[in-house]
């Protein structure tokens, strides 16, 4: 019993004296906004067939996770990129705007489904 206690104390002392040299606790890894997973829903607000489908696959090739694509309820003249999470910087919408041009808008997400909604309008090229 005493021998096990001594071995435990030696291991504890070794860990306390050696561990700070092996692991640097002072540097905290910062998570970038671009490292976070981005969930997107793409809606077609035009009369063009399969537009949401083709834009969804384009975004997926760029590393953006498209949860759903389909038709919008009404027609839109302008493409909207709606950030549902970041009201200050619109950082999520800006990430999508690298690939799809449109007006950046903030609209809070009460359902917590996706970070960004893309509604494709007639101006989409």
Secondary structure, DSSP 8 states (H G I E B T S, - for coil): -HHHHHHHHHHHHHHHHHHHHHS--S------GGGS--EEEEEE-SS-TTHHHHHHHHHHHTT-EEEEEEE-SS--SS-EEEESS-TTT-HHHHHHHTTS--EEEE---SS---SEEEEE-TT--
